[in-house]
Amino acid sequence: MISRRLILTGLLGLVAEHPGGAWAFAGSGEDAFADIPIERHERSMRQAIAAARLNPSAPFGAVIARLSDGEILAEGVNSSGRNPILHGEIAAMNNYVRRHGNREWQTTILYTTAEPCPMCMSAIVWAGIGGVVFGTSIEGLKRAGFDQIDIASAAVAGASRFWHGQVRGGVLASETDKLFMERTR
């Protein structure tokens, strides 16, 4: 049975400010994310935004960073015009495997310009990535005119008993929202 704490953490996406200017995901007092300053999350999100600009009509960009020091290990951009499953997150994961092998996922964070769809969030869970940080929410994507499967990434994460990662949304959302609202059509 899924704990009430996990459901509240995942479905509500609550975030608490941590002493010293770092951010912790709600309910995550003992996890490694608690020590990551918001500035590092923003720096990595800006890398995802840079990747997203490579596809101005579908600016879904993602990077995978090392949890311990924030080094960018892989990046990806939406290429679903070539292959329907090549969302930014999947492209970044494929890039990671090419460069680093299918290992040490739990020591990484995936940053993405938009909340992962259920397919991408499921891939993140199955890989065991340590966490995901996104900018624009699914609701924001819908407001920008993107069709979406209306299942929050936190709901997908909360349905897994074995994934212990964290989900954080809204990082640089004003910048990522602008990407989606002003995309080329």
GROMACS elastic network, one bead per residue, 0.5 to 0.9 nm:
[ bonds ]
;  ai    aj funct       b0    kb
    1   161     6  0.80994   500
    2     5     6  0.84204   500
    2     6     6  0.67513   500
    2     7     6  0.70204   500
    2   158     6  0.74550   500
    2   159     6  0.74903   500
    2   160     6  0.82743   500
    2   161     6  0.67884   500
    3     6     6  0.52967   500
    3     7     6  0.64334   500
    3     8     6  0.87404   500
    4     7     6  0.51095   500
    4     8     6  0.61246   500
    4     9     6  0.84606   500
    5     8     6  0.51609   500
    5     9     6  0.59551   500
    5    10     6  0.84599   500
    5    27     6  0.71095   500
    6     9     6  0.50011   500
    6    10     6  0.59123   500
    6    11     6  0.82170   500
    6    27     6  0.77572   500
    6   158     6  0.64229   500
    7    10     6  0.52125   500
    7    11     6  0.56418   500
    7    12     6  0.78191   500
    7   154     6  0.84487   500
    7   155     6  0.79291   500
    7   158     6  0.59206   500
    7   159     6  0.86283   500
    8    11     6  0.54662   500
    8    12     6  0.55321   500
    8    13     6  0.75359   500
    8    14     6  0.79061   500
    8    26     6  0.87060   500
    8    27     6  0.87574   500
    9    12     6  0.58416   500
    9    13     6  0.56051   500
    9    14     6  0.60712   500
    9    15     6  0.85736   500
    9    25     6  0.79109   500
    9    26     6  0.56782   500
    9    27     6  0.61876   500
    9    28     6  0.87190   500
    9   154     6  0.81421   500
    9   158     6  0.84698   500
    9   166     6  0.88220   500
    9   167     6  0.87692   500
   10    13     6  0.52515   500
   10    14     6  0.78090   500
   10    26     6  0.85756   500
   10   153     6  0.81984   500
   10   155     6  0.63320   500
   10   156     6  0.87080   500
   10   157     6  0.69284   500
   10   158     6  0.57437   500
   10   166     6  0.80135   500
   10   167     6  0.70546   500
   11    14     6  0.83361   500
   11   152     6  0.76182   500
   11   153     6  0.84710   500
   11   154     6  0.52758   500
   11   155     6  0.56930   500
   11   157     6  0.89723   500
   11   158     6  0.73822   500
   12   154     6  0.79544   500
   13    25     6  0.79790   500
   13    26     6  0.73403   500
   13   154     6  0.70228   500
   13   167     6  0.71788   500
   13   168     6  0.66348   500
   13   169     6  0.72446   500
   14    25     6  0.69361   500
   14    26     6  0.52850   500
   14    27     6  0.85462   500
   14   168     6  0.82448   500
   15    23     6  0.75212   500
   15    24     6  0.65269   500
   15    25     6  0.50769   500
   15    27     6  0.86880   500
   15   168     6  0.74847   500
   15   169     6  0.88923   500
   16    23     6  0.65133   500
   16    24     6  0.58285   500
   16    25     6  0.64184   500
   16    26     6  0.58424   500
   16    27     6  0.88272   500
   17    20     6  0.87833   500
   17    21     6  0.70980   500
   17    22     6  0.66937   500
   17    23     6  0.50202   500
   17    24     6  0.63552   500
   17    25     6  0.85972   500
   18    21     6  0.61655   500
   18    22     6  0.51611   500
   18    24     6  0.58183   500
   18    34     6  0.69769   500
   18    35     6  0.82009   500
   18    37     6  0.89253   500
   19    22     6  0.64335   500
   19    23     6  0.80864   500
   20    23     6  0.87677   500
   20    35     6  0.89889   500
   20    37     6  0.82698   500
   21    36     6  0.89128   500
   21    37     6  0.60912   500
   21    38     6  0.71797   500
   21    39     6  0.89042   500
   22    33     6  0.86903   500
   22    34     6  0.66257   500
   22    35     6  0.58234   500
   22    36     6  0.54818   500
   22    38     6  0.57165   500
   22    39     6  0.83349   500
   23    33     6  0.73320   500
   23    34     6  0.56931   500
   23    35     6  0.70000   500
   23    36     6  0.63330   500
   23    37     6  0.59226   500
   23    38     6  0.59723   500
   24    27     6  0.80585   500
   24    28     6  0.62830   500
   24    29     6  0.68121   500
   24    31     6  0.82597   500
   24    32     6  0.87301   500
   24    33     6  0.58852   500
   24    35     6  0.72721   500
   24    36     6  0.77242   500
   24    37     6  0.88987   500
   25    28     6  0.53945   500
   25    29     6  0.78129   500
   25    31     6  0.87376   500
   25    33     6  0.70664   500
   25    34     6  0.69291   500
   25   166     6  0.66978   500
   25   167     6  0.73170   500
   25   168     6  0.66209   500
   26    29     6  0.76231   500
   26   166     6  0.88416   500
   27    30     6  0.85108   500
   28    31     6  0.53428   500
   28    32     6  0.83795   500
   28    33     6  0.76427   500
   28    34     6  0.69038   500
   28   166     6  0.79401   500
   29    32     6  0.85636   500
   29    33     6  0.86062   500
   29    34     6  0.63174   500
   30    33     6  0.85413   500
   30    34     6  0.72035   500
   31    34     6  0.59309   500
   31    35     6  0.82429   500
   31   165     6  0.89778   500
   31   166     6  0.89673   500
   32    35     6  0.59846   500
   32    36     6  0.74720   500
   32    67     6  0.78209   500
   32    68     6  0.83164   500
   33    36     6  0.53032   500
   33    37     6  0.86384   500
   33    67     6  0.79508   500
   33   131     6  0.83506   500
   33   166     6  0.80385   500
   34    37     6  0.81452   500
   36    39     6  0.82202   500
   36    40     6  0.66795   500
   36    41     6  0.74081   500
   36    67     6  0.85049   500
   36    68     6  0.87425   500
   37    40     6  0.55569   500
   37    41     6  0.68985   500
   37    42     6  0.89567   500
   38    41     6  0.50420   500
   38    42     6  0.61679   500
   38    43     6  0.86244   500
   38   171     6  0.84453   500
   39    42     6  0.50137   500
   39    43     6  0.61254   500
   39    44     6  0.87018   500
   40    43     6  0.50027   500
   40    44     6  0.62696   500
   40    45     6  0.84926   500
   40    69     6  0.89283   500
   40    70     6  0.68933   500
   41    44     6  0.53057   500
   41    45     6  0.60967   500
   41    46     6  0.86578   500
   41    70     6  0.83192   500
   41   111     6  0.80653   500
   41   133     6  0.76911   500
   41   171     6  0.73156   500
   42    46     6  0.61203   500
   42    47     6  0.87299   500
   42   171     6  0.65632   500
   42   172     6  0.66055   500
   43    46     6  0.51932   500
   43    47     6  0.66630   500
   43    70     6  0.87197   500
   44    47     6  0.50941   500
   44    48     6  0.65385   500
   44    49     6  0.87703   500
   44    63     6  0.72899   500
   44    64     6  0.84723   500
   44    65     6  0.72923   500
   44    70     6  0.72455   500
   44    71     6  0.85609   500
   44    72     6  0.75324   500
   44   111     6  0.66391   500
   45    49     6  0.61860   500
   45    50     6  0.86170   500
   45    62     6  0.80650   500
   45    63     6  0.78322   500
   45   111     6  0.57914   500
   45   112     6  0.67839   500
   45   113     6  0.70352   500
   45   133     6  0.79966   500
   45   134     6  0.77173   500
   45   135     6  0.76590   500
   45   171     6  0.72662   500
   45   172     6  0.72253   500
   46    50     6  0.61675   500
   46    51     6  0.86549   500
   46   113     6  0.88214   500
   46   172     6  0.81773   500
   46   175     6  0.89968   500
   47    50     6  0.50155   500
   47    51     6  0.63420   500
   47    52     6  0.86386   500
   47    61     6  0.84556   500
   47    62     6  0.78485   500
   47    63     6  0.68098   500
   47    72     6  0.83737   500
   47    75     6  0.83887   500
   47   111     6  0.85552   500
   48    51     6  0.50811   500
   48    52     6  0.61577   500
   48    53     6  0.88048   500
   48    60     6  0.82050   500
   48    63     6  0.53319   500
   48    64     6  0.88516   500
   48    75     6  0.73255   500
   48    76     6  0.80744   500
   48    77     6  0.83991   500
   48   111     6  0.64030   500
   48   112     6  0.58191   500
   48   113     6  0.61539   500
   49    53     6  0.63749   500
   49    59     6  0.78290   500
   49    60     6  0.80476   500
   49    61     6  0.60152   500
   49    62     6  0.76537   500
   49   112     6  0.79098   500
   49   113     6  0.61564   500
   49   175     6  0.82750   500
   49   176     6  0.70339   500
   49   179     6  0.82994   500
   50    53     6  0.53464   500
   50    54     6  0.73312   500
   50    61     6  0.75191   500
   51    54     6  0.56608   500
   51    55     6  0.80004   500
   51    59     6  0.80776   500
   51    60     6  0.80505   500
   51    61     6  0.50394   500
   51    62     6  0.68081   500
   51    63     6  0.79526   500
   51    75     6  0.70486   500
   51    76     6  0.66167   500
   51    77     6  0.58887   500
   51    88     6  0.88416   500
   52    55     6  0.57711   500
   52    56     6  0.70652   500
   52    58     6  0.76529   500
   52    60     6  0.51241   500
   52    62     6  0.73299   500
   52    76     6  0.80817   500
   52    77     6  0.56640   500
   52    78     6  0.75267   500
   52    88     6  0.80188   500
   52   112     6  0.88972   500
   52   113     6  0.73489   500
   52   179     6  0.83864   500
   53    56     6  0.53370   500
   53    57     6  0.88217   500
   53    58     6  0.86782   500
   53    59     6  0.58787   500
   53    60     6  0.83660   500
   53    61     6  0.76668   500
   53    77     6  0.85046   500
   53   179     6  0.80798   500
   54    59     6  0.73673   500
   54    61     6  0.83414   500
   54    77     6  0.70915   500
   54    78     6  0.88306   500
   55    58     6  0.55224   500
   55    59     6  0.52723   500
   55    60     6  0.76502   500
   55    61     6  0.83948   500
   55    77     6  0.70168   500
   55    78     6  0.69588   500
   55    79     6  0.80205   500
   55   183     6  0.89447   500
   56    59     6  0.52788   500
   56    60     6  0.88743   500
   56   179     6  0.78610   500
   56   180     6  0.85752   500
   56   182     6  0.87037   500
   56   183     6  0.54913   500
   56   184     6  0.57238   500
   56   185     6  0.84110   500
   57   180     6  0.82515   500
   57   182     6  0.89003   500
   57   183     6  0.50995   500
   57   185     6  0.56016   500
   58    61     6  0.87886   500
   58    77     6  0.86932   500
   58    78     6  0.65737   500
   58    79     6  0.84672   500
   58    80     6  0.88911   500
   58   179     6  0.88947   500
   58   180     6  0.74646   500
   58   183     6  0.69989   500
   58   184     6  0.81321   500
   58   185     6  0.87447   500
   59    77     6  0.73783   500
   59    78     6  0.69419   500
   59    88     6  0.85394   500
   59   113     6  0.75965   500
   59   114     6  0.87804   500
   59   176     6  0.86228   500
   59   179     6  0.65349   500
   59   180     6  0.65345   500
   59   183     6  0.72630   500
   60    76     6  0.85111   500
   60    77     6  0.58392   500
   60    78     6  0.53279   500
   60    87     6  0.70598   500
   60    88     6  0.53078   500
   60    89     6  0.81234   500
   60   112     6  0.70580   500
   60   113     6  0.56831   500
   60   114     6  0.64189   500
   60   180     6  0.85691   500
   61    75     6  0.75585   500
   61    76     6  0.58146   500
   61    78     6  0.63827   500
   61    87     6  0.82719   500
   61    89     6  0.72212   500
   61    91     6  0.89277   500
   61    92     6  0.83579   500
   61   111     6  0.83365   500
   61   112     6  0.56999   500
   61   113     6  0.55999   500
   61   114     6  0.79844   500
   62    74     6  0.84174   500
   62    75     6  0.55581   500
   62    76     6  0.52348   500
   62    77     6  0.62897   500
   62    78     6  0.86224   500
   62    87     6  0.89887   500
   62    88     6  0.53096   500
   62    89     6  0.54328   500
   62    90     6  0.86868   500
   62    91     6  0.80691   500
   62    92     6  0.60630   500
   62   110     6  0.68441   500
   62   111     6  0.54131   500
   62   113     6  0.64813   500
   62   114     6  0.87260   500
   62   134     6  0.89598   500
   63    72     6  0.66548   500
   63    73     6  0.74496   500
   63    74     6  0.55975   500
   63    76     6  0.63152   500
   63    77     6  0.88228   500
   63    88     6  0.84439   500
   63    89     6  0.76322   500
   63    92     6  0.60455   500
   63    93     6  0.86020   500
   63   109     6  0.83168   500
   63   110     6  0.57859   500
   63   111     6  0.52824   500
   63   112     6  0.65753   500
   64    70     6  0.88503   500
   64    71     6  0.84536   500
   64    72     6  0.58405   500
   64    73     6  0.55932   500
   64    74     6  0.51935   500
   64    75     6  0.62005   500
   64    76     6  0.88017   500
   64    89     6  0.87106   500
   64    92     6  0.67676   500
   64    93     6  0.76358   500
   64    96     6  0.75055   500
   64   108     6  0.64033   500
   64   109     6  0.56507   500
   64   111     6  0.62204   500
   64   112     6  0.87493   500
   65    68     6  0.87680   500
   65    69     6  0.80844   500
   65    70     6  0.51484   500
   65    71     6  0.52672   500
   65    73     6  0.54443   500
   65    74     6  0.72617   500
   65    75     6  0.89571   500
   65   107     6  0.86285   500
   65   108     6  0.54736   500
   65   109     6  0.53238   500
   65   110     6  0.63809   500
   65   111     6  0.76293   500
   66    69     6  0.59136   500
   66    71     6  0.52788   500
   66    72     6  0.64908   500
   66    73     6  0.67297   500
   66   107     6  0.60644   500
   66   109     6  0.64169   500
   66   110     6  0.89641   500
   67    70     6  0.57327   500
   67    71     6  0.80283   500
   67   106     6  0.84774   500
   67   107     6  0.53354   500
   67   109     6  0.59198   500
   67   130     6  0.77482   500
   67   131     6  0.88566   500
   68    71     6  0.82493   500
   68   107     6  0.73817   500
   68   108     6  0.81559   500
   70    73     6  0.88401   500
   70   108     6  0.85856   500
   70   109     6  0.84806   500
   72    75     6  0.76582   500
   73    95     6  0.87167   500
   73    96     6  0.65743   500
   73    99     6  0.80100   500
   73   100     6  0.81404   500
   73   108     6  0.86913   500
   74    92     6  0.57131   500
   74    93     6  0.73895   500
   74    94     6  0.86244   500
   74    95     6  0.56819   500
   74    97     6  0.87582   500
   74    99     6  0.76531   500
   74   100     6  0.89422   500
   75    88     6  0.80607   500
   75    89     6  0.82478   500
   75    91     6  0.72980   500
   75    93     6  0.78041   500
   75    95     6  0.65870   500
   75    96     6  0.75786   500
   76    79     6  0.87533   500
   76    86     6  0.89020   500
   76    87     6  0.81480   500
   76    89     6  0.64761   500
   76    90     6  0.74405   500
   76    93     6  0.76488   500
   76    94     6  0.82741   500
   76    95     6  0.70025   500
   77    86     6  0.80618   500
   77    87     6  0.67995   500
   77    89     6  0.74829   500
   77    90     6  0.86532   500
   77    91     6  0.62472   500
   77    92     6  0.71882   500
   78    81     6  0.82067   500
   78    85     6  0.89369   500
   78    86     6  0.58769   500
   78    89     6  0.78546   500
   78    90     6  0.83907   500
   78    91     6  0.70185   500
   79    82     6  0.57187   500
   79    83     6  0.64657   500
   79    84     6  0.76352   500
   79    85     6  0.82193   500
   79    86     6  0.51978   500
   79    87     6  0.62172   500
   79    88     6  0.72835   500
   79    91     6  0.77576   500
   80    85     6  0.60405   500
   80    87     6  0.59374   500
   80    88     6  0.86974   500
   81    84     6  0.64622   500
   81    86     6  0.83177   500
   82    85     6  0.89797   500
   82    86     6  0.77780   500
   83    86     6  0.55590   500
   83    87     6  0.86593   500
   84    87     6  0.74372   500
   85    90     6  0.71708   500
   85    91     6  0.86602   500
   85   119     6  0.83002   500
   85   120     6  0.86755   500
   86    89     6  0.77567   500
   86    90     6  0.55604   500
   86    91     6  0.55035   500
   87    90     6  0.53345   500
   87    91     6  0.61352   500
   87    92     6  0.86238   500
   87   120     6  0.74542   500
   88    91     6  0.51124   500
   88    92     6  0.61239   500
   88    93     6  0.86043   500
   88   112     6  0.74622   500
   88   113     6  0.87150   500
   88   120     6  0.87143   500
   89    92     6  0.51028   500
   89    93     6  0.61673   500
   89    94     6  0.86490   500
   89   110     6  0.76273   500
   89   111     6  0.83527   500
   89   112     6  0.68698   500
   89   116     6  0.74824   500
   89   120     6  0.62417   500
   89   121     6  0.85853   500
   89   123     6  0.86705   500
   89   124     6  0.82515   500
   90    94     6  0.61255   500
   90    95     6  0.85210   500
   90   120     6  0.64595   500
   90   123     6  0.75887   500
   90   124     6  0.86479   500
   91    94     6  0.51224   500
   91    95     6  0.61582   500
   91    96     6  0.86058   500
   92    96     6  0.61032   500
   92    97     6  0.87075   500
   92   110     6  0.84905   500
   93    97     6  0.62834   500
   93    98     6  0.86940   500
   93   110     6  0.87925   500
   93   123     6  0.87798   500
   93   124     6  0.84961   500
   93   127     6  0.89063   500
   94    97     6  0.51900   500
   94    98     6  0.62977   500
   94    99     6  0.87337   500
   95    98     6  0.51456   500
   95    99     6  0.62659   500
   95   100     6  0.84747   500
   96    99     6  0.51866   500
   96   100     6  0.56620   500
   96   101     6  0.69178   500
   96   102     6  0.78840   500
   97   100     6  0.52506   500
   97   102     6  0.51713   500
   97   103     6  0.78975   500
   98   101     6  0.59581   500
   98   102     6  0.83687   500
  100   103     6  0.72361   500
  100   104     6  0.86825   500
  101   104     6  0.85643   500
  102   105     6  0.75357   500
  102   127     6  0.83490   500
  103   106     6  0.83612   500
  103   127     6  0.87117   500
  104   107     6  0.56148   500
  104   108     6  0.74223   500
  104   128     6  0.85789   500
  104   129     6  0.82226   500
  105   108     6  0.54643   500
  105   109     6  0.82338   500
  105   127     6  0.63959   500
  105   128     6  0.56536   500
  105   130     6  0.65758   500
  106   109     6  0.79957   500
  106   127     6  0.81586   500
  106   128     6  0.54528   500
  106   131     6  0.79462   500
  106   164     6  0.89871   500
  106   165     6  0.79241   500
  107   129     6  0.70713   500
  107   130     6  0.58176   500
  107   131     6  0.89004   500
  108   129     6  0.57898   500
  108   130     6  0.53094   500
  108   131     6  0.69990   500
  108   132     6  0.89076   500
  109   129     6  0.63096   500
  109   130     6  0.54953   500
  109   132     6  0.55471   500
  109   133     6  0.73481   500
  109   165     6  0.88783   500
  110   124     6  0.82420   500
  110   129     6  0.72599   500
  110   130     6  0.80272   500
  110   131     6  0.63049   500
  110   133     6  0.63080   500
  110   134     6  0.83571   500
  111   114     6  0.88236   500
  111   131     6  0.86038   500
  111   132     6  0.58260   500
  111   134     6  0.57577   500
  111   135     6  0.83348   500
  112   115     6  0.69818   500
  112   116     6  0.75164   500
  112   132     6  0.76225   500
  112   133     6  0.63606   500
  112   135     6  0.66545   500
  112   136     6  0.87250   500
  113   116     6  0.88312   500
  113   133     6  0.85138   500
  113   134     6  0.55025   500
  113   136     6  0.61746   500
  113   137     6  0.89961   500
  113   171     6  0.87539   500
  113   172     6  0.86812   500
  113   173     6  0.81092   500
  113   175     6  0.89980   500
  113   176     6  0.57722   500
  113   177     6  0.85456   500
  113   179     6  0.87936   500
  114   117     6  0.85822   500
  114   133     6  0.88625   500
  114   134     6  0.53297   500
  114   135     6  0.51721   500
  114   137     6  0.59308   500
  114   138     6  0.72166   500
  114   140     6  0.86292   500
  114   141     6  0.75934   500
  114   169     6  0.85898   500
  114   170     6  0.89494   500
  114   173     6  0.86289   500
  114   176     6  0.73366   500
  114   177     6  0.85092   500
  115   121     6  0.86325   500
  115   132     6  0.88821   500
  115   133     6  0.80459   500
  115   134     6  0.52586   500
  115   135     6  0.66925   500
  115   136     6  0.59805   500
  115   137     6  0.50023   500
  115   138     6  0.57999   500
  115   141     6  0.86087   500
  115   152     6  0.77348   500
  115   153     6  0.66360   500
  115   169     6  0.71552   500
  115   170     6  0.88947   500
  116   119     6  0.76758   500
  116   120     6  0.54302   500
  116   121     6  0.53448   500
  116   122     6  0.89041   500
  116   124     6  0.89744   500
  116   132     6  0.85950   500
  116   134     6  0.76271   500
  116   137     6  0.85478   500
  116   138     6  0.80404   500
  116   152     6  0.79920   500
  116   153     6  0.58895   500
  117   120     6  0.53362   500
  117   121     6  0.59948   500
  117   122     6  0.84168   500
  117   138     6  0.78485   500
  117   148     6  0.75035   500
  117   149     6  0.69041   500
  117   150     6  0.83824   500
  117   151     6  0.73850   500
  117   152     6  0.74075   500
  117   153     6  0.65383   500
  118   121     6  0.50962   500
  118   122     6  0.59067   500
  118   123     6  0.85521   500
  118   149     6  0.73219   500
  118   150     6  0.86376   500
  118   151     6  0.64681   500
  118   152     6  0.73532   500
  118   153     6  0.63194   500
  118   155     6  0.88607   500
  118   156     6  0.64849   500
  119   122     6  0.52170   500
  119   123     6  0.63607   500
  119   124     6  0.87969   500
  120   123     6  0.50346   500
  120   124     6  0.62326   500
  120   125     6  0.86436   500
  120   153     6  0.86841   500
  121   125     6  0.61743   500
  121   126     6  0.85741   500
  121   132     6  0.86710   500
  121   153     6  0.58361   500
  121   154     6  0.85580   500
  121   156     6  0.66226   500
  121   157     6  0.72141   500
  122   125     6  0.50135   500
  122   126     6  0.60435   500
  122   127     6  0.84882   500
  122   153     6  0.85024   500
  122   156     6  0.67048   500
  122   157     6  0.75976   500
  123   126     6  0.50429   500
  123   127     6  0.59978   500
  123   128     6  0.84535   500
  123   129     6  0.89497   500
  124   127     6  0.52454   500
  124   128     6  0.61850   500
  124   129     6  0.56010   500
  124   130     6  0.86334   500
  124   131     6  0.82020   500
  124   132     6  0.80208   500
  124   157     6  0.89555   500
  125   128     6  0.50942   500
  125   129     6  0.64843   500
  125   130     6  0.87595   500
  125   131     6  0.88861   500
  125   156     6  0.84126   500
  125   157     6  0.67558   500
  125   160     6  0.76661   500
  125   162     6  0.84488   500
  125   163     6  0.58664   500
  125   164     6  0.86470   500
  125   165     6  0.79091   500
  126   129     6  0.79956   500
  126   163     6  0.78332   500
  128   131     6  0.84269   500
  128   162     6  0.87557   500
  128   163     6  0.63600   500
  128   164     6  0.79403   500
  128   165     6  0.74688   500
  129   132     6  0.76781   500
  129   163     6  0.84928   500
  129   164     6  0.88931   500
  129   165     6  0.67417   500
  130   163     6  0.85054   500
  130   164     6  0.72248   500
  130   166     6  0.68846   500
  131   164     6  0.82764   500
  131   167     6  0.58600   500
  131   168     6  0.81010   500
  132   165     6  0.76202   500
  132   166     6  0.63225   500
  132   168     6  0.63690   500
  132   169     6  0.83392   500
  133   166     6  0.82869   500
  133   167     6  0.59455   500
  133   169     6  0.56973   500
  133   170     6  0.80359   500
  133   171     6  0.70916   500
  134   137     6  0.75153   500
  134   167     6  0.80593   500
  134   168     6  0.63848   500
  134   170     6  0.61679   500
  134   171     6  0.61151   500
  134   172     6  0.84471   500
  134   173     6  0.80512   500
  135   168     6  0.87064   500
  135   169     6  0.57365   500
  135   172     6  0.56365   500
  135   174     6  0.80139   500
  135   175     6  0.80156   500
  135   176     6  0.57470   500
  135   177     6  0.75472   500
  136   139     6  0.80105   500
  136   140     6  0.57438   500
  136   141     6  0.67597   500
  136   169     6  0.73315   500
  136   170     6  0.61013   500
  136   171     6  0.79841   500
  136   172     6  0.81740   500
  136   173     6  0.51478   500
  136   174     6  0.79728   500
  136   175     6  0.86621   500
  136   176     6  0.57670   500
  136   177     6  0.55723   500
  136   180     6  0.84683   500
  137   141     6  0.63536   500
  137   142     6  0.87173   500
  137   152     6  0.84312   500
  137   169     6  0.69887   500
  137   170     6  0.70792   500
  137   173     6  0.81347   500
  137   177     6  0.86165   500
  138   141     6  0.50172   500
  138   142     6  0.62889   500
  138   143     6  0.86991   500
  138   146     6  0.89285   500
  138   148     6  0.68861   500
  138   149     6  0.83672   500
  138   150     6  0.71519   500
  138   151     6  0.81849   500
  138   152     6  0.70200   500
  138   153     6  0.87808   500
  139   142     6  0.51074   500
  139   143     6  0.62971   500
  139   144     6  0.87118   500
  139   148     6  0.86018   500
  139   150     6  0.82836   500
  140   143     6  0.50303   500
  140   144     6  0.62864   500
  140   145     6  0.88328   500
  140   146     6  0.88937   500
  140   177     6  0.68134   500
  140   180     6  0.85456   500
  140   181     6  0.89924   500
  141   145     6  0.64616   500
  141   146     6  0.53940   500
  141   147     6  0.76989   500
  141   148     6  0.74581   500
  141   177     6  0.78065   500
  141   180     6  0.70191   500
  141   181     6  0.83761   500
  142   145     6  0.50885   500
  142   146     6  0.50053   500
  142   147     6  0.61317   500
  142   148     6  0.65487   500
  143   146     6  0.74045   500
  143   181     6  0.81855   500
  144   177     6  0.79956   500
  144   180     6  0.60133   500
  144   181     6  0.50312   500
  144   182     6  0.84900   500
  145   180     6  0.85813   500
  145   181     6  0.80706   500
  146   180     6  0.86285   500
  148   151     6  0.84154   500
  149   152     6  0.85790   500
  151   154     6  0.83990   500
  151   155     6  0.66169   500
  151   156     6  0.73715   500
  152   155     6  0.52149   500
  152   156     6  0.67226   500
  152   157     6  0.88260   500
  153   156     6  0.51525   500
  153   157     6  0.62046   500
  153   158     6  0.84850   500
  153   167     6  0.76600   500
  154   158     6  0.58350   500
  154   159     6  0.85106   500
  154   166     6  0.86018   500
  154   167     6  0.64311   500
  154   168     6  0.88000   500
  155   159     6  0.62149   500
  156   159     6  0.52514   500
  156   160     6  0.69953   500
  157   160     6  0.55283   500
  157   161     6  0.84699   500
  157   163     6  0.70262   500
  157   164     6  0.86161   500
  157   165     6  0.81184   500
  157   166     6  0.82987   500
  157   167     6  0.80219   500
  158   161     6  0.73736   500
  158   163     6  0.84227   500
  160   163     6  0.57636   500
  160   164     6  0.86405   500
  161   164     6  0.79981   500
  163   166     6  0.88116   500
  168   171     6  0.76575   500
  169   173     6  0.81390   500
  170   174     6  0.82880   500
  171   174     6  0.83972   500
  171   175     6  0.89572   500
  171   176     6  0.86521   500
  172   175     6  0.54617   500
  172   176     6  0.63949   500
  172   177     6  0.85318   500
  173   177     6  0.55843   500
  173   178     6  0.82145   500
  174   177     6  0.52114   500
  174   178     6  0.62364   500
  174   179     6  0.88769   500
  175   178     6  0.52223   500
  175   179     6  0.65448   500
  176   179     6  0.50270   500
  176   180     6  0.65827   500
  176   181     6  0.87273   500
  177   180     6  0.53193   500
  177   181     6  0.61070   500
  177   182     6  0.85167   500
  178   181     6  0.50607   500
  178   182     6  0.58510   500
  178   183     6  0.81671   500
  179   182     6  0.54718   500
  179   183     6  0.58496   500
  180   183     6  0.52531   500
  180   184     6  0.89283   500
